[in-house]
């Protein structure tokens, strides 16, 4: 079984994003970029399934600027076998990403597509679900445990009420949650080997997909700063303050 793992290049999670002075978006100039943390978990899970003998090949795919090759090389260094970069300088919305991935799946015929539940830059949490709808395939979202059982895969999902286990018939789409695994660090030998692994570069036009934006960002602003708290002398004053603010005592 082949596993397809989409990965996204985002601002490193340790970096505090800065909004552009004109409020048109996030400033990416001279900012450290890395693989989306949820996608790292997806890559790790795909590699673990291959190590268990449940998969024969792991293919990483990314959609974005030329520098996204660095993100794909990270996936290759972790253990992916080859990579595909769909290069574009345009911002691609979740629906566009899902359409491109659907085209890649038509060529690759992967048994599983494992991707992060969301990207930490836009927090859309849409691509996996849209991809499943476009392909007409079963999906297991917010996965905290994945077990391959022949031609089926059992996915334990994190839901509001606890855990839910679903059994999917492959080909299937899985989106990963934080508690699924702990991604490995790429060793120096594997980083060197990754430089010689296949990395194909294509464009959205090669797949015949229109990625024109359907949404318009009107403005971007930083969260409002927290206002200072109020000190009270005793419980009676606290209750009075709460009542004045319309909070039930």
ChimeraX commands (.cxc) that place a marker at each C-alpha (Angstrom):
marker #1 position 0.00,0.00,0.00 radius 0.5
marker #1 position 1.18,3.49,-0.86 radius 0.5
marker #1 position 0.64,6.40,1.53 radius 0.5
marker #1 position 0.34,10.00,0.32 radius 0.5
marker #1 position 1.25,12.68,2.88 radius 0.5
marker #1 position 0.53,16.35,2.08 radius 0.5
marker #1 position 2.74,18.80,4.00 radius 0.5
marker #1 position 2.63,22.59,4.27 radius 0.5
marker #1 position 5.37,25.18,4.81 radius 0.5
marker #1 position 4.28,27.56,7.58 radius 0.5
marker #1 position 5.78,30.01,10.06 radius 0.5
marker #1 position 7.65,28.05,12.72 radius 0.5
marker #1 position 5.42,27.48,15.74 radius 0.5
marker #1 position 8.03,29.06,18.03 radius 0.5
marker #1 position 7.88,32.36,16.14 radius 0.5
marker #1 position 5.37,35.06,17.08 radius 0.5
marker #1 position 3.67,36.23,13.85 radius 0.5
marker #1 position 3.76,39.93,12.99 radius 0.5
marker #1 position 0.98,41.68,11.10 radius 0.5
marker #1 position 1.99,43.91,8.20 radius 0.5
marker #1 position 1.74,47.64,8.84 radius 0.5
marker #1 position -1.02,48.00,6.23 radius 0.5
marker #1 position -3.05,45.15,7.76 radius 0.5
marker #1 position -3.12,43.12,4.54 radius 0.5
marker #1 position -1.63,39.96,6.02 radius 0.5
marker #1 position 1.13,38.39,8.10 radius 0.5
marker #1 position 4.70,39.59,7.55 radius 0.5
marker #1 position 6.80,36.67,6.28 radius 0.5
marker #1 position 10.00,38.63,5.62 radius 0.5
marker #1 position 13.03,37.07,7.34 radius 0.5
marker #1 position 10.80,34.75,9.35 radius 0.5
marker #1 position 11.79,31.16,10.14 radius 0.5
marker #1 position 9.59,28.68,8.30 radius 0.5
marker #1 position 9.11,24.97,8.98 radius 0.5
marker #1 position 6.74,22.07,8.39 radius 0.5
marker #1 position 3.26,22.42,9.83 radius 0.5
marker #1 position 3.36,20.49,13.18 radius 0.5
marker #1 position 0.22,18.45,12.39 radius 0.5
marker #1 position 1.79,17.45,9.06 radius 0.5
marker #1 position 4.93,16.31,10.88 radius 0.5
marker #1 position 2.69,13.96,12.85 radius 0.5
marker #1 position 1.18,12.73,9.58 radius 0.5
marker #1 position 4.63,12.01,8.11 radius 0.5
marker #1 position 5.67,10.17,11.27 radius 0.5
marker #1 position 2.53,8.02,11.23 radius 0.5
marker #1 position 3.04,7.11,7.57 radius 0.5
marker #1 position 6.65,6.11,8.26 radius 0.5
marker #1 position 5.61,4.01,11.27 radius 0.5
marker #1 position 3.05,2.19,9.15 radius 0.5
marker #1 position 5.74,1.47,6.58 radius 0.5
marker #1 position 8.09,0.21,9.29 radius 0.5
marker #1 position 5.33,-2.15,10.48 radius 0.5
marker #1 position 4.99,-3.52,6.96 radius 0.5
marker #1 position 1.54,-2.03,6.39 radius 0.5
marker #1 position 2.82,0.29,3.63 radius 0.5
marker #1 position 5.36,-0.04,0.86 radius 0.5
marker #1 position 5.96,3.60,-0.08 radius 0.5
marker #1 position 5.49,7.04,1.47 radius 0.5
marker #1 position 5.09,9.98,-0.92 radius 0.5
marker #1 position 5.20,13.55,0.44 radius 0.5
marker #1 position 3.51,16.33,-1.54 radius 0.5
marker #1 position 3.47,20.07,-0.98 radius 0.5
marker #1 position 1.81,23.01,-2.72 radius 0.5
marker #1 position 3.55,26.37,-2.54 radius 0.5
marker #1 position 6.63,28.41,-3.37 radius 0.5
marker #1 position 9.96,26.97,-4.49 radius 0.5
marker #1 position 11.30,27.09,-0.92 radius 0.5
marker #1 position 8.72,24.46,0.01 radius 0.5
marker #1 position 11.33,22.04,-1.30 radius 0.5
marker #1 position 13.04,22.47,2.08 radius 0.5
marker #1 position 9.88,21.23,3.81 radius 0.5
marker #1 position 9.72,18.23,1.49 radius 0.5
marker #1 position 13.39,17.46,2.12 radius 0.5
marker #1 position 12.56,17.39,5.83 radius 0.5
marker #1 position 9.86,14.80,5.13 radius 0.5
marker #1 position 12.34,12.80,3.03 radius 0.5
marker #1 position 14.92,12.98,5.82 radius 0.5
marker #1 position 12.32,11.66,8.28 radius 0.5
marker #1 position 11.80,8.64,6.04 radius 0.5
marker #1 position 9.52,9.46,3.09 radius 0.5
marker #1 position 10.62,7.77,-0.17 radius 0.5
marker #1 position 9.97,10.54,-2.67 radius 0.5
marker #1 position 8.29,13.92,-2.94 radius 0.5
marker #1 position 6.22,16.08,-5.28 radius 0.5
marker #1 position 6.19,19.88,-5.22 radius 0.5
marker #1 position 3.32,21.64,-6.97 radius 0.5
marker #1 position 4.99,25.02,-7.30 radius 0.5
marker #1 position 3.04,28.27,-7.25 radius 0.5
marker #1 position 3.68,31.74,-5.85 radius 0.5
marker #1 position -0.06,32.31,-5.39 radius 0.5
marker #1 position -1.85,31.74,-2.11 radius 0.5
marker #1 position -3.85,28.53,-2.45 radius 0.5
marker #1 position -7.08,28.17,-0.51 radius 0.5
marker #1 position -8.16,24.83,1.04 radius 0.5
marker #1 position -10.51,24.01,-1.84 radius 0.5
marker #1 position -7.71,24.57,-4.36 radius 0.5
marker #1 position -5.38,22.39,-2.30 radius 0.5
marker #1 position -8.00,19.64,-2.09 radius 0.5
marker #1 position -8.56,19.73,-5.88 radius 0.5
marker #1 position -4.83,19.47,-6.56 radius 0.5
marker #1 position -4.44,16.60,-4.08 radius 0.5
marker #1 position -7.37,14.82,-5.73 radius 0.5
marker #1 position -5.50,15.01,-9.05 radius 0.5
marker #1 position -2.32,13.71,-7.43 radius 0.5
marker #1 position -4.30,10.83,-5.94 radius 0.5
marker #1 position -5.63,9.95,-9.40 radius 0.5
marker #1 position -2.02,9.46,-10.53 radius 0.5
marker #1 position -0.63,7.87,-7.37 radius 0.5
marker #1 position -3.60,5.67,-6.37 radius 0.5
marker #1 position -2.52,5.70,-2.72 radius 0.5
marker #1 position -4.28,3.41,-0.26 radius 0.5
marker #1 position -4.14,6.09,2.44 radius 0.5
marker #1 position -3.85,9.86,2.42 radius 0.5
marker #1 position -2.69,11.10,5.83 radius 0.5
marker #1 position -2.56,14.84,6.48 radius 0.5
marker #1 position -2.63,17.20,9.43 radius 0.5
marker #1 position -6.07,18.16,10.68 radius 0.5
marker #1 position -5.24,21.84,10.15 radius 0.5
marker #1 position -2.41,24.23,9.35 radius 0.5
marker #1 position -1.31,26.56,12.13 radius 0.5
marker #1 position -1.23,29.59,9.83 radius 0.5
marker #1 position -4.87,29.71,8.72 radius 0.5
marker #1 position -6.43,27.10,11.09 radius 0.5
marker #1 position -8.98,26.26,8.39 radius 0.5
marker #1 position -9.39,22.54,9.19 radius 0.5
marker #1 position -11.02,22.01,5.79 radius 0.5
marker #1 position -8.63,20.36,3.34 radius 0.5
marker #1 position -8.96,16.76,4.53 radius 0.5
marker #1 position -12.75,16.88,4.59 radius 0.5
marker #1 position -12.94,18.57,1.17 radius 0.5
marker #1 position -10.54,16.01,-0.29 radius 0.5
marker #1 position -12.65,13.13,1.02 radius 0.5
marker #1 position -15.75,14.70,-0.55 radius 0.5
marker #1 position -14.06,15.26,-3.91 radius 0.5
marker #1 position -12.75,11.69,-4.03 radius 0.5
marker #1 position -15.89,10.14,-2.54 radius 0.5
marker #1 position -13.75,8.26,-0.01 radius 0.5
marker #1 position -14.27,7.53,3.71 radius 0.5
marker #1 position -12.53,9.77,6.20 radius 0.5
marker #1 position -11.29,9.54,9.78 radius 0.5
marker #1 position -10.61,13.01,11.18 radius 0.5
marker #1 position -8.81,14.06,14.40 radius 0.5
marker #1 position -7.08,10.69,14.62 radius 0.5
marker #1 position -5.34,9.77,17.88 radius 0.5
marker #1 position -4.73,6.13,16.88 radius 0.5
marker #1 position -4.44,4.40,13.50 radius 0.5
marker #1 position -4.37,0.63,12.89 radius 0.5
marker #1 position -4.28,-0.97,9.45 radius 0.5
marker #1 position -6.24,-4.24,9.23 radius 0.5
marker #1 position -5.86,-5.74,5.75 radius 0.5
marker #1 position -7.90,-3.64,3.32 radius 0.5
marker #1 position -9.38,-1.58,6.14 radius 0.5
marker #1 position -8.05,0.91,8.65 radius 0.5
marker #1 position -9.31,1.50,12.17 radius 0.5
marker #1 position -9.15,5.12,13.32 radius 0.5
marker #1 position -9.71,6.31,16.89 radius 0.5
marker #1 position -11.00,9.88,16.76 radius 0.5
marker #1 position -10.97,12.56,19.42 radius 0.5
marker #1 position -14.48,13.99,19.75 radius 0.5
marker #1 position -16.16,16.30,22.26 radius 0.5
marker #1 position -17.56,13.41,24.29 radius 0.5
marker #1 position -14.33,11.40,24.39 radius 0.5
marker #1 position -13.14,8.89,21.79 radius 0.5
marker #1 position -14.86,7.38,18.77 radius 0.5
marker #1 position -13.48,4.48,16.70 radius 0.5
marker #1 position -14.40,4.15,13.03 radius 0.5
marker #1 position -13.41,1.48,10.52 radius 0.5
marker #1 position -12.68,2.72,7.01 radius 0.5
marker #1 position -12.31,0.82,3.76 radius 0.5
marker #1 position -9.23,1.89,1.82 radius 0.5
marker #1 position -8.56,4.11,-0.08 radius 0.5
marker #1 position -9.30,6.48,2.79 radius 0.5
marker #1 position -8.35,9.91,4.13 radius 0.5
marker #1 position -7.06,10.44,7.69 radius 0.5
marker #1 position -6.36,13.74,9.44 radius 0.5
marker #1 position -4.04,13.67,12.43 radius 0.5
marker #1 position -4.45,15.11,15.91 radius 0.5
marker #1 position -1.70,16.03,18.37 radius 0.5
marker #1 position -1.83,12.86,20.47 radius 0.5
marker #1 position -1.35,10.44,17.57 radius 0.5
marker #1 position 2.44,10.27,17.94 radius 0.5
marker #1 position 5.69,12.14,18.65 radius 0.5
marker #1 position 7.53,12.96,15.38 radius 0.5
marker #1 position 11.14,11.80,15.16 radius 0.5
marker #1 position 14.15,14.02,14.56 radius 0.5
marker #1 position 15.90,13.44,11.26 radius 0.5
marker #1 position 19.43,12.10,11.76 radius 0.5
marker #1 position 22.37,13.64,9.92 radius 0.5
marker #1 position 22.87,10.55,7.69 radius 0.5
marker #1 position 19.19,10.64,6.73 radius 0.5
marker #1 position 19.39,14.38,6.01 radius 0.5
marker #1 position 22.26,13.67,3.62 radius 0.5
marker #1 position 20.37,10.78,1.99 radius 0.5
marker #1 position 17.32,13.01,1.52 radius 0.5
marker #1 position 19.30,15.21,-0.88 radius 0.5
marker #1 position 19.44,12.38,-3.41 radius 0.5
marker #1 position 15.84,11.17,-3.06 radius 0.5
marker #1 position 13.48,11.95,-5.98 radius 0.5
marker #1 position 11.65,15.30,-5.82 radius 0.5
marker #1 position 9.42,16.09,-8.80 radius 0.5
marker #1 position 8.34,19.67,-9.48 radius 0.5
marker #1 position 5.02,20.41,-11.19 radius 0.5
marker #1 position 2.55,23.31,-11.46 radius 0.5
marker #1 position -1.21,23.59,-10.95 radius 0.5
marker #1 position -1.54,23.92,-14.74 radius 0.5
marker #1 position -0.02,20.45,-15.14 radius 0.5
marker #1 position -3.05,19.09,-13.32 radius 0.5
marker #1 position -5.55,21.42,-15.03 radius 0.5
marker #1 position -6.70,22.90,-11.72 radius 0.5
marker #1 position -7.85,26.51,-11.34 radius 0.5
marker #1 position -6.55,27.83,-8.03 radius 0.5
marker #1 position -7.98,31.35,-8.40 radius 0.5
marker #1 position -8.96,32.68,-4.95 radius 0.5
marker #1 position -12.63,32.61,-4.03 radius 0.5
marker #1 position -12.16,34.46,-0.77 radius 0.5
marker #1 position -10.89,37.98,-0.12 radius 0.5
marker #1 position -9.01,38.97,3.03 radius 0.5
marker #1 position -10.34,42.35,4.07 radius 0.5
marker #1 position -7.98,42.99,6.95 radius 0.5
marker #1 position -5.65,41.27,9.41 radius 0.5
marker #1 position -5.13,42.54,12.96 radius 0.5
marker #1 position -3.34,41.35,16.07 radius 0.5
marker #1 position -5.47,40.22,19.03 radius 0.5
marker #1 position -6.49,43.03,21.35 radius 0.5
marker #1 position -4.21,43.43,24.33 radius 0.5
marker #1 position -5.65,42.32,27.66 radius 0.5
marker #1 position -6.81,45.16,29.85 radius 0.5
marker #1 position -5.49,45.50,33.38 radius 0.5
marker #1 position -7.28,43.64,36.15 radius 0.5
marker #1 position -9.03,45.17,39.15 radius 0.5
marker #1 position -8.04,44.53,42.76 radius 0.5
marker #1 position -10.78,44.22,45.35 radius 0.5
marker #1 position -10.51,44.47,49.11 radius 0.5
marker #1 position -12.84,41.62,50.06 radius 0.5
marker #1 position -15.48,39.17,48.85 radius 0.5
marker #1 position -18.34,41.65,49.27 radius 0.5
marker #1 position -16.65,44.10,46.91 radius 0.5
marker #1 position -15.97,41.26,44.46 radius 0.5
marker #1 position -19.66,40.30,44.41 radius 0.5
marker #1 position -20.66,43.94,43.89 radius 0.5
marker #1 position -18.24,44.26,40.97 radius 0.5
marker #1 position -19.52,41.07,39.38 radius 0.5
marker #1 position -23.12,42.21,39.67 radius 0.5
marker #1 position -22.27,45.57,38.10 radius 0.5
marker #1 position -20.72,43.69,35.16 radius 0.5
marker #1 position -23.87,41.59,34.73 radius 0.5
marker #1 position -22.25,38.37,36.02 radius 0.5
marker #1 position -24.44,36.17,38.21 radius 0.5
marker #1 position -22.96,35.87,41.70 radius 0.5
marker link #1:1,2 radius 0.2
marker link #1:2,3 radius 0.2
marker link #1:3,4 radius 0.2
marker link #1:4,5 radius 0.2
marker link #1:5,6 radius 0.2
marker link #1:6,7 radius 0.2
marker link #1:7,8 radius 0.2
marker link #1:8,9 radius 0.2
marker link #1:9,10 radius 0.2
marker link #1:10,11 radius 0.2
marker link #1:11,12 radius 0.2
marker link #1:12,13 radius 0.2
marker link #1:13,14 radius 0.2
marker link #1:14,15 radius 0.2
marker link #1:15,16 radius 0.2
marker link #1:16,17 radius 0.2
marker link #1:17,18 radius 0.2
marker link #1:18,19 radius 0.2
marker link #1:19,20 radius 0.2
marker link #1:20,21 radius 0.2
marker link #1:21,22 radius 0.2
marker link #1:22,23 radius 0.2
marker link #1:23,24 radius 0.2
marker link #1:24,25 radius 0.2
marker link #1:25,26 radius 0.2
marker link #1:26,27 radius 0.2
marker link #1:27,28 radius 0.2
marker link #1:28,29 radius 0.2
marker link #1:29,30 radius 0.2
marker link #1:30,31 radius 0.2
marker link #1:31,32 radius 0.2
marker link #1:32,33 radius 0.2
marker link #1:33,34 radius 0.2
marker link #1:34,35 radius 0.2
marker link #1:35,36 radius 0.2
marker link #1:36,37 radius 0.2
marker link #1:37,38 radius 0.2
marker link #1:38,39 radius 0.2
marker link #1:39,40 radius 0.2
marker link #1:40,41 radius 0.2
marker link #1:41,42 radius 0.2
marker link #1:42,43 radius 0.2
marker link #1:43,44 radius 0.2
marker link #1:44,45 radius 0.2
marker link #1:45,46 radius 0.2
marker link #1:46,47 radius 0.2
marker link #1:47,48 radius 0.2
marker link #1:48,49 radius 0.2
marker link #1:49,50 radius 0.2
marker link #1:50,51 radius 0.2
marker link #1:51,52 radius 0.2
marker link #1:52,53 radius 0.2
marker link #1:53,54 radius 0.2
marker link #1:54,55 radius 0.2
marker link #1:55,56 radius 0.2
marker link #1:56,57 radius 0.2
marker link #1:57,58 radius 0.2
marker link #1:58,59 radius 0.2
marker link #1:59,60 radius 0.2
marker link #1:60,61 radius 0.2
marker link #1:61,62 radius 0.2
marker link #1:62,63 radius 0.2
marker link #1:63,64 radius 0.2
marker link #1:64,65 radius 0.2
marker link #1:65,66 radius 0.2
marker link #1:66,67 radius 0.2
marker link #1:67,68 radius 0.2
marker link #1:68,69 radius 0.2
marker link #1:69,70 radius 0.2
marker link #1:70,71 radius 0.2
marker link #1:71,72 radius 0.2
marker link #1:72,73 radius 0.2
marker link #1:73,74 radius 0.2
marker link #1:74,75 radius 0.2
marker link #1:75,76 radius 0.2
marker link #1:76,77 radius 0.2
marker link #1:77,78 radius 0.2
marker link #1:78,79 radius 0.2
marker link #1:79,80 radius 0.2
marker link #1:80,81 radius 0.2
marker link #1:81,82 radius 0.2
marker link #1:82,83 radius 0.2
marker link #1:83,84 radius 0.2
marker link #1:84,85 radius 0.2
marker link #1:85,86 radius 0.2
marker link #1:86,87 radius 0.2
marker link #1:87,88 radius 0.2
marker link #1:88,89 radius 0.2
marker link #1:89,90 radius 0.2
marker link #1:90,91 radius 0.2
marker link #1:91,92 radius 0.2
marker link #1:92,93 radius 0.2
marker link #1:93,94 radius 0.2
marker link #1:94,95 radius 0.2
marker link #1:95,96 radius 0.2
marker link #1:96,97 radius 0.2
marker link #1:97,98 radius 0.2
marker link #1:98,99 radius 0.2
marker link #1:99,100 radius 0.2
marker link #1:100,101 radius 0.2
marker link #1:101,102 radius 0.2
marker link #1:102,103 radius 0.2
marker link #1:103,104 radius 0.2
marker link #1:104,105 radius 0.2
marker link #1:105,106 radius 0.2
marker link #1:106,107 radius 0.2
marker link #1:107,108 radius 0.2
marker link #1:108,109 radius 0.2
marker link #1:109,110 radius 0.2
marker link #1:110,111 radius 0.2
marker link #1:111,112 radius 0.2
marker link #1:112,113 radius 0.2
marker link #1:113,114 radius 0.2
marker link #1:114,115 radius 0.2
marker link #1:115,116 radius 0.2
marker link #1:116,117 radius 0.2
marker link #1:117,118 radius 0.2
marker link #1:118,119 radius 0.2
marker link #1:119,120 radius 0.2
marker link #1:120,121 radius 0.2
marker link #1:121,122 radius 0.2
marker link #1:122,123 radius 0.2
marker link #1:123,124 radius 0.2
marker link #1:124,125 radius 0.2
marker link #1:125,126 radius 0.2
marker link #1:126,127 radius 0.2
marker link #1:127,128 radius 0.2
marker link #1:128,129 radius 0.2
marker link #1:129,130 radius 0.2
marker link #1:130,131 radius 0.2
marker link #1:131,132 radius 0.2
marker link #1:132,133 radius 0.2
marker link #1:133,134 radius 0.2
marker link #1:134,135 radius 0.2
marker link #1:135,136 radius 0.2
marker link #1:136,137 radius 0.2
marker link #1:137,138 radius 0.2
marker link #1:138,139 radius 0.2
marker link #1:139,140 radius 0.2
marker link #1:140,141 radius 0.2
marker link #1:141,142 radius 0.2
marker link #1:142,143 radius 0.2
marker link #1:143,144 radius 0.2
marker link #1:144,145 radius 0.2
marker link #1:145,146 radius 0.2
marker link #1:146,147 radius 0.2
marker link #1:147,148 radius 0.2
marker link #1:148,149 radius 0.2
marker link #1:149,150 radius 0.2
marker link #1:150,151 radius 0.2
marker link #1:151,152 radius 0.2
marker link #1:152,153 radius 0.2
marker link #1:153,154 radius 0.2
marker link #1:154,155 radius 0.2
marker link #1:155,156 radius 0.2
marker link #1:156,157 radius 0.2
marker link #1:157,158 radius 0.2
marker link #1:158,159 radius 0.2
marker link #1:159,160 radius 0.2
marker link #1:160,161 radius 0.2
marker link #1:161,162 radius 0.2
marker link #1:162,163 radius 0.2
marker link #1:163,164 radius 0.2
marker link #1:164,165 radius 0.2
marker link #1:165,166 radius 0.2
marker link #1:166,167 radius 0.2
marker link #1:167,168 radius 0.2
marker link #1:168,169 radius 0.2
marker link #1:169,170 radius 0.2
marker link #1:170,171 radius 0.2
marker link #1:171,172 radius 0.2
marker link #1:172,173 radius 0.2
marker link #1:173,174 radius 0.2
marker link #1:174,175 radius 0.2
marker link #1:175,176 radius 0.2
marker link #1:176,177 radius 0.2
marker link #1:177,178 radius 0.2
marker link #1:178,179 radius 0.2
marker link #1:179,180 radius 0.2
marker link #1:180,181 radius 0.2
marker link #1:181,182 radius 0.2
marker link #1:182,183 radius 0.2
marker link #1:183,184 radius 0.2
marker link #1:184,185 radius 0.2
marker link #1:185,186 radius 0.2
marker link #1:186,187 radius 0.2
marker link #1:187,188 radius 0.2
marker link #1:188,189 radius 0.2
marker link #1:189,190 radius 0.2
marker link #1:190,191 radius 0.2
marker link #1:191,192 radius 0.2
marker link #1:192,193 radius 0.2
marker link #1:193,194 radius 0.2
marker link #1:194,195 radius 0.2
marker link #1:195,196 radius 0.2
marker link #1:196,197 radius 0.2
marker link #1:197,198 radius 0.2
marker link #1:198,199 radius 0.2
marker link #1:199,200 radius 0.2
marker link #1:200,201 radius 0.2
marker link #1:201,202 radius 0.2
marker link #1:202,203 radius 0.2
marker link #1:203,204 radius 0.2
marker link #1:204,205 radius 0.2
marker link #1:205,206 radius 0.2
marker link #1:206,207 radius 0.2
marker link #1:207,208 radius 0.2
marker link #1:208,209 radius 0.2
marker link #1:209,210 radius 0.2
marker link #1:210,211 radius 0.2
marker link #1:211,212 radius 0.2
marker link #1:212,213 radius 0.2
marker link #1:213,214 radius 0.2
marker link #1:214,215 radius 0.2
marker link #1:215,216 radius 0.2
marker link #1:216,217 radius 0.2
marker link #1:217,218 radius 0.2
marker link #1:218,219 radius 0.2
marker link #1:219,220 radius 0.2
marker link #1:220,221 radius 0.2
marker link #1:221,222 radius 0.2
marker link #1:222,223 radius 0.2
marker link #1:223,224 radius 0.2
marker link #1:224,225 radius 0.2
marker link #1:225,226 radius 0.2
marker link #1:226,227 radius 0.2
marker link #1:227,228 radius 0.2
marker link #1:228,229 radius 0.2
marker link #1:229,230 radius 0.2
marker link #1:230,231 radius 0.2
marker link #1:231,232 radius 0.2
marker link #1:232,233 radius 0.2
marker link #1:233,234 radius 0.2
marker link #1:234,235 radius 0.2
marker link #1:235,236 radius 0.2
marker link #1:236,237 radius 0.2
marker link #1:237,238 radius 0.2
marker link #1:238,239 radius 0.2
marker link #1:239,240 radius 0.2
marker link #1:240,241 radius 0.2
marker link #1:241,242 radius 0.2
marker link #1:242,243 radius 0.2
marker link #1:243,244 radius 0.2
marker link #1:244,245 radius 0.2
marker link #1:245,246 radius 0.2
marker link #1:246,247 radius 0.2
marker link #1:247,248 radius 0.2
marker link #1:248,249 radius 0.2
view
